[in-house]
Amino acid sequence: MLTAERQFEILNTIRNSGKAEVDSLAEELGVSTMTIRRDLKKLQENGMIERCHGGAVRKTEAAYDDKSDKNHEEKVKIAEQCARFVHEGTAVYLDAGTTTYEIAKCIMEMPGLTVVTNDLEIAVLLRKGKCELIICGGTVQKSTLSILGYYATQMMQDFRFDTGFFGAANINRDFQVMTPTIEKAFLKRLILKQCRESYLVADSSKFNLEGLNRINTLSEYTAVVTDHVFRKEEKKLLKEQGARIVTV
């Protein structure tokens, strides 16, 4: 079995059961425990799992408080650029996230907006603003304060948006947008299709990281707004894929 195939099997095991032990993986895949530990180290470095004593567990999203202070200045710059894409009297979707929270700050006094969000922190902020506010129903992911799941997906099917802003947990080297949470992947894909214009907002810390669940690619958005500096070969790949980048 090739290394990539073995690591794929390890990921599937962790995805399905939530965790896996080194000894069990070694026996199941017919390799040494040292090989499994090397595989787990690589998967952790790529942001796909979390190591624990004797094995690994499914990767979880960072808590809201942990994310809010990280790269704050860059997130503010991204938000200020995104606010230029919002116009009075339109319907806007704000995905859950700390960068979209900064966008909410920028547009909350704009007249005539209808804003729909699945982020509890954004909803609390916007209750003080001028916009009409609609909050998505569903299951609350308490660590990130986002709303997802079956009821969220059912509710959001009926909406159409002029502009949507989406966050990202991870963006891998092939410029695929990834997330640790499969329910979020389904919800993001659904809402993206219902936006006339869509923008992915991602600071540089989100790039070159793997995740368990693929959402889509950068080319599926109207544009990607980021502070990330791309290398020459990356710019070539982005052009080939048809992705538009707005750099702040």
C-alpha atoms as an extended CHARMM CRD file, in Angstrom:
* protein
*
       248  EXT
         1         1  MET       CA              0.0000000000        0.0000000000        0.0000000000  PROA      1               0.0000000000
         2         2  LEU       CA              1.2980000000        3.4320000000       -0.9550000000  PROA      2               0.0000000000
         3         3  THR       CA              1.8260000000        6.0710000000        1.7150000000  PROA      3               0.0000000000
         4         4  ALA       CA             -0.9800000000        8.2420000000        0.3670000000  PROA      4               0.0000000000
         5         5  GLU       CA             -3.3800000000        5.2870000000        0.3240000000  PROA      5               0.0000000000
         6         6  ARG       CA             -2.4510000000        4.3370000000        3.8940000000  PROA      6               0.0000000000
         7         7  GLN       CA             -2.9450000000        7.8800000000        5.1590000000  PROA      7               0.0000000000
         8         8  PHE       CA             -6.3030000000        8.0210000000        3.3850000000  PROA      8               0.0000000000
         9         9  GLU       CA             -7.3610000000        4.8460000000        5.2180000000  PROA      9               0.0000000000
        10        10  ILE       CA             -6.1900000000        6.3370000000        8.5260000000  PROA      10              0.0000000000
        11        11  LEU       CA             -8.2490000000        9.4700000000        7.8630000000  PROA      11              0.0000000000
        12        12  ASN       CA            -11.3190000000        7.3960000000        7.0510000000  PROA      12              0.0000000000
        13        13  THR       CA            -10.9530000000        5.4420000000       10.2810000000  PROA      13              0.0000000000
        14        14  ILE       CA            -10.6530000000        8.6180000000       12.3460000000  PROA      14              0.0000000000
        15        15  ARG       CA            -13.4930000000       10.2770000000       10.4170000000  PROA      15              0.0000000000
        16        16  ASN       CA            -15.8630000000        7.3590000000       11.0540000000  PROA      16              0.0000000000
        17        17  SER       CA            -15.0470000000        6.5940000000       14.6870000000  PROA      17              0.0000000000
        18        18  GLY       CA            -13.7310000000        9.9310000000       15.8810000000  PROA      18              0.0000000000
        19        19  LYS       CA            -10.4090000000        8.4720000000       17.0120000000  PROA      19              0.0000000000
        20        20  ALA       CA             -7.8580000000        5.7320000000       16.3680000000  PROA      20              0.0000000000
        21        21  GLU       CA             -5.0370000000        4.0820000000       18.2870000000  PROA      21              0.0000000000
        22        22  VAL       CA             -1.5550000000        3.5320000000       16.8880000000  PROA      22              0.0000000000
        23        23  ASP       CA             -1.4580000000       -0.1850000000       17.7000000000  PROA      23              0.0000000000
        24        24  SER       CA             -4.8580000000       -0.8540000000       16.1180000000  PROA      24              0.0000000000
        25        25  LEU       CA             -3.9680000000        1.0530000000       12.9640000000  PROA      25              0.0000000000
        26        26  ALA       CA             -0.6540000000       -0.7720000000       12.6360000000  PROA      26              0.0000000000
        27        27  GLU       CA             -2.3600000000       -4.1640000000       12.9250000000  PROA      27              0.0000000000
        28        28  GLU       CA             -5.1730000000       -3.2340000000       10.5560000000  PROA      28              0.0000000000
        29        29  LEU       CA             -2.8730000000       -1.8180000000        7.8660000000  PROA      29              0.0000000000
        30        30  GLY       CA             -0.0660000000       -4.3520000000        8.2900000000  PROA      30              0.0000000000
        31        31  VAL       CA              2.7260000000       -1.8740000000        9.0460000000  PROA      31              0.0000000000
        32        32  SER       CA              4.8840000000       -0.9790000000       12.0340000000  PROA      32              0.0000000000
        33        33  THR       CA              3.7630000000        1.3690000000       14.7850000000  PROA      33              0.0000000000
        34        34  MET       CA              6.6750000000        3.6380000000       13.8100000000  PROA      34              0.0000000000
        35        35  THR       CA              5.2150000000        3.9780000000       10.3100000000  PROA      35              0.0000000000
        36        36  ILE       CA              1.8080000000        4.8490000000       11.7380000000  PROA      36              0.0000000000
        37        37  ARG       CA              3.3380000000        7.4860000000       14.0090000000  PROA      37              0.0000000000
        38        38  ARG       CA              5.0610000000        9.0640000000       10.9940000000  PROA      38              0.0000000000
        39        39  ASP       CA              1.7550000000        9.0740000000        9.1430000000  PROA      39              0.0000000000
        40        40  LEU       CA             -0.0450000000       10.6760000000       12.0740000000  PROA      40              0.0000000000
        41        41  LYS       CA              2.6770000000       13.3030000000       12.3950000000  PROA      41              0.0000000000
        42        42  LYS       CA              2.2790000000       14.1970000000        8.7090000000  PROA      42              0.0000000000
        43        43  LEU       CA             -1.5030000000       14.3330000000        8.9370000000  PROA      43              0.0000000000
        44        44  GLN       CA             -1.2690000000       16.5820000000       11.9750000000  PROA      44              0.0000000000
        45        45  GLU       CA              1.1850000000       18.8990000000       10.2180000000  PROA      45              0.0000000000
        46        46  ASN       CA             -1.3520000000       19.2240000000        7.3870000000  PROA      46              0.0000000000
        47        47  GLY       CA             -4.0510000000       20.1700000000        9.8820000000  PROA      47              0.0000000000
        48        48  MET       CA             -6.1740000000       17.0840000000        9.2400000000  PROA      48              0.0000000000
        49        49  ILE       CA             -6.0980000000       15.4000000000       12.6730000000  PROA      49              0.0000000000
        50        50  GLU       CA             -5.1100000000       16.0810000000       16.2570000000  PROA      50              0.0000000000
        51        51  ARG       CA             -2.5870000000       13.8280000000       17.9880000000  PROA      51              0.0000000000
        52        52  CYS       CA             -3.3390000000       12.4240000000       21.4100000000  PROA      52              0.0000000000
        53        53  HSD       CA             -1.6780000000        9.9140000000       23.7250000000  PROA      53              0.0000000000
        54        54  GLY       CA             -1.4880000000        6.5890000000       21.8970000000  PROA      54              0.0000000000
        55        55  GLY       CA             -3.1480000000        7.7510000000       18.7010000000  PROA      55              0.0000000000
        56        56  ALA       CA             -5.1580000000       10.5600000000       17.1350000000  PROA      56              0.0000000000
        57        57  VAL       CA             -8.6260000000       12.0930000000       17.1290000000  PROA      57              0.0000000000
        58        58  ARG       CA            -10.7900000000       13.8950000000       14.5980000000  PROA      58              0.0000000000
        59        59  LYS       CA             -9.7500000000       17.4860000000       13.9290000000  PROA      59              0.0000000000
        60        60  THR       CA            -12.0430000000       20.0240000000       15.5650000000  PROA      60              0.0000000000
        61        61  GLU       CA            -12.4910000000       23.6910000000       14.7440000000  PROA      61              0.0000000000
        62        62  ALA       CA            -10.8060000000       26.3200000000       16.8530000000  PROA      62              0.0000000000
        63        63  ALA       CA            -13.0180000000       27.9890000000       19.4430000000  PROA      63              0.0000000000
        64        64  TYR       CA            -14.4380000000       31.4070000000       18.6130000000  PROA      64              0.0000000000
        65        65  ASP       CA            -12.4230000000       33.1920000000       21.2990000000  PROA      65              0.0000000000
        66        66  ASP       CA             -9.2090000000       31.6060000000       20.0450000000  PROA      66              0.0000000000
        67        67  LYS       CA             -9.8710000000       32.7380000000       16.4640000000  PROA      67              0.0000000000
        68        68  SER       CA            -11.1120000000       36.2590000000       17.1450000000  PROA      68              0.0000000000
        69        69  ASP       CA             -7.7240000000       37.7310000000       18.1010000000  PROA      69              0.0000000000
        70        70  LYS       CA             -5.6800000000       35.8890000000       15.4830000000  PROA      70              0.0000000000
        71        71  ASN       CA             -4.6250000000       38.1000000000       12.5400000000  PROA      71              0.0000000000
        72        72  HSD       CA             -7.1650000000       40.6980000000       13.6410000000  PROA      72              0.0000000000
        73        73  GLU       CA             -5.6090000000       43.5760000000       11.7040000000  PROA      73              0.0000000000
        74        74  GLU       CA             -5.6740000000       41.5680000000        8.4750000000  PROA      74              0.0000000000
        75        75  LYS       CA             -9.2910000000       40.5740000000        9.0470000000  PROA      75              0.0000000000
        76        76  VAL       CA            -10.2720000000       44.2240000000        9.4720000000  PROA      76              0.0000000000
        77        77  LYS       CA             -8.6020000000       45.1240000000        6.1580000000  PROA      77              0.0000000000
        78        78  ILE       CA            -10.3890000000       42.2570000000        4.4230000000  PROA      78              0.0000000000
        79        79  ALA       CA            -13.7010000000       43.3780000000        5.9260000000  PROA      79              0.0000000000
        80        80  GLU       CA            -13.2250000000       46.9810000000        4.8110000000  PROA      80              0.0000000000
        81        81  GLN       CA            -12.6490000000       45.7870000000        1.2530000000  PROA      81              0.0000000000
        82        82  CYS       CA            -15.6990000000       43.5180000000        1.3860000000  PROA      82              0.0000000000
        83        83  ALA       CA            -17.9150000000       46.3800000000        2.5760000000  PROA      83              0.0000000000
        84        84  ARG       CA            -17.3180000000       48.0130000000       -0.8280000000  PROA      84              0.0000000000
        85        85  PHE       CA            -19.1640000000       45.1140000000       -2.4620000000  PROA      85              0.0000000000
        86        86  VAL       CA            -22.3270000000       45.7580000000       -0.4110000000  PROA      86              0.0000000000
        87        87  HSD       CA            -24.9860000000       48.1790000000       -1.6460000000  PROA      87              0.0000000000
        88        88  GLU       CA            -27.9780000000       49.7880000000        0.0370000000  PROA      88              0.0000000000
        89        89  GLY       CA            -31.2710000000       47.9240000000       -0.1700000000  PROA      89              0.0000000000
        90        90  THR       CA            -29.7910000000       44.4960000000       -0.8940000000  PROA      90              0.0000000000
        91        91  ALA       CA            -29.9230000000       41.0690000000        0.7650000000  PROA      91              0.0000000000
        92        92  VAL       CA            -26.6550000000       39.8970000000        2.2840000000  PROA      92              0.0000000000
        93        93  TYR       CA            -25.5860000000       36.5590000000        3.7490000000  PROA      93              0.0000000000
        94        94  LEU       CA            -22.8480000000       36.5260000000        6.3910000000  PROA      94              0.0000000000
        95        95  ASP       CA            -21.3610000000       33.1090000000        7.0350000000  PROA      95              0.0000000000
        96        96  ALA       CA            -20.1880000000       32.2620000000       10.5390000000  PROA      96              0.0000000000
        97        97  GLY       CA            -16.6850000000       33.4460000000       11.3270000000  PROA      97              0.0000000000
        98        98  THR       CA            -14.4930000000       36.1190000000       12.8320000000  PROA      98              0.0000000000
        99        99  THR       CA            -13.7230000000       37.8260000000        9.5040000000  PROA      99              0.0000000000
       100       100  THR       CA            -17.4070000000       37.9850000000        8.5870000000  PROA      100             0.0000000000
       101       101  TYR       CA            -17.9680000000       39.4570000000       12.0570000000  PROA      101             0.0000000000
       102       102  GLU       CA            -15.6860000000       42.3240000000       11.0190000000  PROA      102             0.0000000000
       103       103  ILE       CA            -17.7210000000       42.7140000000        7.8140000000  PROA      103             0.0000000000
       104       104  ALA       CA            -20.8630000000       42.9830000000        9.9520000000  PROA      104             0.0000000000
       105       105  LYS       CA            -19.2540000000       45.8720000000       11.8350000000  PROA      105             0.0000000000
       106       106  CYS       CA            -18.5630000000       47.6700000000        8.5610000000  PROA      106             0.0000000000
       107       107  ILE       CA            -22.0790000000       47.3680000000        7.1130000000  PROA      107             0.0000000000
       108       108  MET       CA            -24.3180000000       47.4510000000       10.1900000000  PROA      108             0.0000000000
       109       109  GLU       CA            -25.2760000000       51.1170000000        9.7250000000  PROA      109             0.0000000000
       110       110  MET       CA            -25.9140000000       50.8560000000        5.9850000000  PROA      110             0.0000000000
       111       111  PRO       CA            -29.6090000000       51.6070000000        5.3140000000  PROA      111             0.0000000000
       112       112  GLY       CA            -32.0220000000       49.1920000000        3.6880000000  PROA      112             0.0000000000
       113       113  LEU       CA            -30.0080000000       45.9950000000        4.1350000000  PROA      113             0.0000000000
       114       114  THR       CA            -31.4600000000       42.6160000000        4.9460000000  PROA      114             0.0000000000
       115       115  VAL       CA            -28.7910000000       40.4500000000        6.5560000000  PROA      115             0.0000000000
       116       116  VAL       CA            -29.1020000000       36.7170000000        7.1430000000  PROA      116             0.0000000000
       117       117  THR       CA            -26.4890000000       34.9300000000        9.2490000000  PROA      117             0.0000000000
       118       118  ASN       CA            -25.8100000000       31.6130000000       10.9410000000  PROA      118             0.0000000000
       119       119  ASP       CA            -23.4560000000       33.2100000000       13.4830000000  PROA      119             0.0000000000
       120       120  LEU       CA            -24.7460000000       34.0220000000       16.9610000000  PROA      120             0.0000000000
       121       121  GLU       CA            -22.0860000000       36.6610000000       17.6310000000  PROA      121             0.0000000000
       122       122  ILE       CA            -22.9050000000       38.4540000000       14.3750000000  PROA      122             0.0000000000
       123       123  ALA       CA            -26.6130000000       38.3530000000       15.2140000000  PROA      123             0.0000000000
       124       124  VAL       CA            -26.0060000000       39.8970000000       18.6380000000  PROA      124             0.0000000000
       125       125  LEU       CA            -23.9240000000       42.6460000000       17.0320000000  PROA      125             0.0000000000
       126       126  LEU       CA            -26.4260000000       43.4140000000       14.2670000000  PROA      126             0.0000000000
       127       127  ARG       CA            -29.3790000000       43.7290000000       16.6230000000  PROA      127             0.0000000000
       128       128  LYS       CA            -27.9870000000       47.2220000000       17.3000000000  PROA      128             0.0000000000
       129       129  GLY       CA            -27.6550000000       48.1030000000       13.6010000000  PROA      129             0.0000000000
       130       130  LYS       CA            -30.0420000000       49.5150000000       11.0030000000  PROA      130             0.0000000000
       131       131  CYS       CA            -30.4290000000       46.3470000000        8.9560000000  PROA      131             0.0000000000
       132       132  GLU       CA            -33.2960000000       43.9030000000        9.0100000000  PROA      132             0.0000000000
       133       133  LEU       CA            -31.8210000000       40.8460000000       10.7110000000  PROA      133             0.0000000000
       134       134  ILE       CA            -32.7070000000       37.2040000000       10.0860000000  PROA      134             0.0000000000
       135       135  ILE       CA            -30.9110000000       34.4510000000       11.9690000000  PROA      135             0.0000000000
       136       136  CYS       CA            -30.6470000000       30.9240000000       10.6520000000  PROA      136             0.0000000000
       137       137  GLY       CA            -32.2350000000       28.2460000000       12.8250000000  PROA      137             0.0000000000
       138       138  GLY       CA            -30.6720000000       24.8950000000       13.6340000000  PROA      138             0.0000000000
       139       139  THR       CA            -28.1160000000       23.2470000000       15.8740000000  PROA      139             0.0000000000
       140       140  VAL       CA            -25.6370000000       25.5400000000       17.6290000000  PROA      140             0.0000000000
       141       141  GLN       CA            -21.9850000000       24.5070000000       17.4830000000  PROA      141             0.0000000000
       142       142  LYS       CA            -21.1110000000       25.9530000000       20.8660000000  PROA      142             0.0000000000
       143       143  SER       CA            -17.3580000000       26.2040000000       20.3540000000  PROA      143             0.0000000000
       144       144  THR       CA            -17.6880000000       28.3950000000       17.2330000000  PROA      144             0.0000000000
       145       145  LEU       CA            -21.1410000000       29.9130000000       17.9450000000  PROA      145             0.0000000000
       146       146  SER       CA            -22.2890000000       28.9270000000       14.4570000000  PROA      146             0.0000000000
       147       147  ILE       CA            -25.5790000000       27.3060000000       13.4830000000  PROA      147             0.0000000000
       148       148  LEU       CA            -25.7020000000       24.2670000000       11.2250000000  PROA      148             0.0000000000
       149       149  GLY       CA            -27.3610000000       20.9150000000       10.6650000000  PROA      149             0.0000000000
       150       150  TYR       CA            -30.5800000000       19.6270000000        9.0990000000  PROA      150             0.0000000000
       151       151  TYR       CA            -32.8900000000       22.4420000000       10.1920000000  PROA      151             0.0000000000
       152       152  ALA       CA            -30.4090000000       25.1100000000        9.0880000000  PROA      152             0.0000000000
       153       153  THR       CA            -30.1580000000       23.5140000000        5.6440000000  PROA      153             0.0000000000
       154       154  GLN       CA            -33.9360000000       23.2420000000        5.3150000000  PROA      154             0.0000000000
       155       155  MET       CA            -34.4810000000       26.8920000000        6.2740000000  PROA      155             0.0000000000
       156       156  MET       CA            -31.7860000000       28.3030000000        4.0110000000  PROA      156             0.0000000000
       157       157  GLN       CA            -33.1630000000       26.6090000000        0.9010000000  PROA      157             0.0000000000
       158       158  ASP       CA            -35.8060000000       29.3340000000        0.5870000000  PROA      158             0.0000000000
       159       159  PHE       CA            -33.4440000000       32.3350000000        0.5530000000  PROA      159             0.0000000000
       160       160  ARG       CA            -31.8060000000       34.1810000000       -2.3400000000  PROA      160             0.0000000000
       161       161  PHE       CA            -29.0390000000       36.7280000000       -1.7740000000  PROA      161             0.0000000000
       162       162  ASP       CA            -27.5160000000       39.5820000000       -3.7090000000  PROA      162             0.0000000000
       163       163  THR       CA            -24.2010000000       39.1160000000       -1.9360000000  PROA      163             0.0000000000
       164       164  GLY       CA            -22.7660000000       36.3790000000        0.2680000000  PROA      164             0.0000000000
       165       165  PHE       CA            -19.5790000000       36.3540000000        2.3180000000  PROA      165             0.0000000000
       166       166  PHE       CA            -18.1110000000       32.9990000000        3.3330000000  PROA      166             0.0000000000
       167       167  GLY       CA            -15.3710000000       32.0650000000        5.7650000000  PROA      167             0.0000000000
       168       168  ALA       CA            -12.8650000000       29.2340000000        5.4440000000  PROA      168             0.0000000000
       169       169  ALA       CA            -11.2470000000       26.9550000000        7.9960000000  PROA      169             0.0000000000
       170       170  ASN       CA             -8.5540000000       25.6520000000        5.6400000000  PROA      170             0.0000000000
       171       171  ILE       CA             -7.4890000000       26.1010000000        2.0110000000  PROA      171             0.0000000000
       172       172  ASN       CA             -5.1730000000       23.3970000000        0.7280000000  PROA      172             0.0000000000
       173       173  ARG       CA             -2.3370000000       23.6010000000       -1.8080000000  PROA      173             0.0000000000
       174       174  ASP       CA             -4.7200000000       22.7440000000       -4.6690000000  PROA      174             0.0000000000
       175       175  PHE       CA             -6.8780000000       25.7220000000       -3.6050000000  PROA      175             0.0000000000
       176       176  GLN       CA             -9.7120000000       23.5480000000       -2.3650000000  PROA      176             0.0000000000
       177       177  VAL       CA            -11.6900000000       24.9870000000        0.5400000000  PROA      177             0.0000000000
       178       178  MET       CA            -11.8260000000       22.4930000000        3.4180000000  PROA      178             0.0000000000
       179       179  THR       CA            -13.6070000000       22.1850000000        6.7530000000  PROA      179             0.0000000000
       180       180  PRO       CA            -13.4950000000       19.7320000000        9.6870000000  PROA      180             0.0000000000
       181       181  THR       CA            -17.3080000000       19.6940000000        9.8590000000  PROA      181             0.0000000000
       182       182  ILE       CA            -19.3260000000       17.8900000000        7.1650000000  PROA      182             0.0000000000
       183       183  GLU       CA            -22.5490000000       19.6930000000        8.1350000000  PROA      183             0.0000000000
       184       184  LYS       CA            -20.8790000000       23.0340000000        7.4190000000  PROA      184             0.0000000000
       185       185  ALA       CA            -19.7210000000       21.8040000000        4.0300000000  PROA      185             0.0000000000
       186       186  PHE       CA            -23.2990000000       20.9540000000        3.0050000000  PROA      186             0.0000000000
       187       187  LEU       CA            -24.6570000000       24.2700000000        4.2600000000  PROA      187             0.0000000000
       188       188  LYS       CA            -21.9700000000       26.3930000000        2.5940000000  PROA      188             0.0000000000
       189       189  ARG       CA            -22.4180000000       24.6300000000       -0.7580000000  PROA      189             0.0000000000
       190       190  LEU       CA            -26.1620000000       25.1850000000       -0.6310000000  PROA      190             0.0000000000
       191       191  ILE       CA            -26.0230000000       28.8910000000        0.2300000000  PROA      191             0.0000000000
       192       192  LEU       CA            -23.2530000000       29.6380000000       -2.2510000000  PROA      192             0.0000000000
       193       193  LYS       CA            -25.5380000000       28.5990000000       -5.1140000000  PROA      193             0.0000000000
       194       194  GLN       CA            -28.1670000000       31.0580000000       -3.8900000000  PROA      194             0.0000000000
       195       195  CYS       CA            -25.9250000000       34.1410000000       -4.0330000000  PROA      195             0.0000000000
       196       196  ARG       CA            -25.7660000000       36.3900000000       -7.0900000000  PROA      196             0.0000000000
       197       197  GLU       CA            -22.2620000000       37.3750000000       -5.9750000000  PROA      197             0.0000000000
       198       198  SER       CA            -20.1610000000       35.3910000000       -3.5010000000  PROA      198             0.0000000000
       199       199  TYR       CA            -16.8970000000       36.2120000000       -1.7770000000  PROA      199             0.0000000000
       200       200  LEU       CA            -14.5750000000       33.9480000000        0.1740000000  PROA      200             0.0000000000
       201       201  VAL       CA            -12.8100000000       35.8480000000        2.9460000000  PROA      201             0.0000000000
       202       202  ALA       CA             -9.6040000000       34.2720000000        4.2230000000  PROA      202             0.0000000000
       203       203  ASP       CA             -6.5250000000       35.6880000000        5.8810000000  PROA      203             0.0000000000
       204       204  SER       CA             -3.1090000000       34.1990000000        5.1270000000  PROA      204             0.0000000000
       205       205  SER       CA             -3.2120000000       31.7670000000        8.0730000000  PROA      205             0.0000000000
       206       206  LYS       CA             -5.9230000000       29.7230000000        6.3080000000  PROA      206             0.0000000000
       207       207  PHE       CA             -3.7780000000       28.7370000000        3.3220000000  PROA      207             0.0000000000
       208       208  ASN       CA             -1.7480000000       25.5620000000        2.7480000000  PROA      208             0.0000000000
       209       209  LEU       CA             -3.7460000000       23.5820000000        5.2980000000  PROA      209             0.0000000000
       210       210  GLU       CA             -5.6950000000       20.3780000000        4.7490000000  PROA      210             0.0000000000
       211       211  GLY       CA             -9.0410000000       19.3720000000        6.1970000000  PROA      211             0.0000000000
       212       212  LEU       CA            -11.2780000000       16.3340000000        6.2530000000  PROA      212             0.0000000000
       213       213  ASN       CA            -14.1710000000       17.6720000000        4.1910000000  PROA      213             0.0000000000
       214       214  ARG       CA            -13.9740000000       19.4630000000        0.8500000000  PROA      214             0.0000000000
       215       215  ILE       CA            -16.4370000000       22.3000000000        0.3160000000  PROA      215             0.0000000000
       216       216  ASN       CA            -15.4650000000       23.6600000000       -3.1040000000  PROA      216             0.0000000000
       217       217  THR       CA            -12.6480000000       25.5220000000       -4.8920000000  PROA      217             0.0000000000
       218       218  LEU       CA            -11.6260000000       29.1840000000       -5.0340000000  PROA      218             0.0000000000
       219       219  SER       CA            -12.8520000000       29.4640000000       -8.6310000000  PROA      219             0.0000000000
       220       220  GLU       CA            -16.4590000000       28.8850000000       -7.5260000000  PROA      220             0.0000000000
       221       221  TYR       CA            -16.6210000000       32.2980000000       -5.8390000000  PROA      221             0.0000000000
       222       222  THR       CA            -17.0080000000       35.6680000000       -7.5170000000  PROA      222             0.0000000000
       223       223  ALA       CA            -13.7100000000       36.5370000000       -5.8280000000  PROA      223             0.0000000000
       224       224  VAL       CA            -11.4580000000       35.6290000000       -2.9200000000  PROA      224             0.0000000000
       225       225  VAL       CA            -10.5410000000       38.5260000000       -0.6220000000  PROA      225             0.0000000000
       226       226  THR       CA             -7.2800000000       37.9050000000        1.2300000000  PROA      226             0.0000000000
       227       227  ASP       CA             -3.9770000000       39.3050000000        2.4220000000  PROA      227             0.0000000000
       228       228  HSD       CA             -2.1740000000       36.1320000000        1.3590000000  PROA      228             0.0000000000
       229       229  VAL       CA              0.8550000000       36.6010000000       -0.9090000000  PROA      229             0.0000000000
       230       230  PHE       CA              0.8690000000       33.9910000000       -3.6610000000  PROA      230             0.0000000000
       231       231  ARG       CA              3.9950000000       32.5850000000       -5.2730000000  PROA      231             0.0000000000
       232       232  LYS       CA              4.4850000000       32.7480000000       -9.0410000000  PROA      232             0.0000000000
       233       233  GLU       CA              3.4960000000       29.1080000000       -9.5710000000  PROA      233             0.0000000000
       234       234  GLU       CA              0.4270000000       29.5870000000       -7.3690000000  PROA      234             0.0000000000
       235       235  LYS       CA             -0.6850000000       32.5750000000       -9.4250000000  PROA      235             0.0000000000
       236       236  LYS       CA             -0.3700000000       30.4490000000      -12.5560000000  PROA      236             0.0000000000
       237       237  LEU       CA             -2.5140000000       27.6890000000      -11.0390000000  PROA      237             0.0000000000
       238       238  LEU       CA             -5.1270000000       30.1980000000       -9.8700000000  PROA      238             0.0000000000
       239       239  LYS       CA             -5.3110000000       31.6640000000      -13.3750000000  PROA      239             0.0000000000
       240       240  GLU       CA             -5.7160000000       28.2010000000      -14.9000000000  PROA      240             0.0000000000
       241       241  GLN       CA             -8.5340000000       27.4500000000      -12.4580000000  PROA      241             0.0000000000
       242       242  GLY       CA            -10.2640000000       30.7540000000      -13.1840000000  PROA      242             0.0000000000
       243       243  ALA       CA            -10.0850000000       32.0960000000       -9.6280000000  PROA      243             0.0000000000
       244       244  ARG       CA            -10.2340000000       35.8620000000       -9.0620000000  PROA      244             0.0000000000
       245       245  ILE       CA             -8.1810000000       37.2160000000       -6.1640000000  PROA      245             0.0000000000
       246       246  VAL       CA             -8.6950000000       40.5850000000       -4.4730000000  PROA      246             0.0000000000
       247       247  THR       CA             -5.6110000000       41.3460000000       -2.3730000000  PROA      247             0.0000000000
       248       248  VAL       CA             -5.7300000000       43.7590000000        0.5500000000  PROA      248             0.0000000000
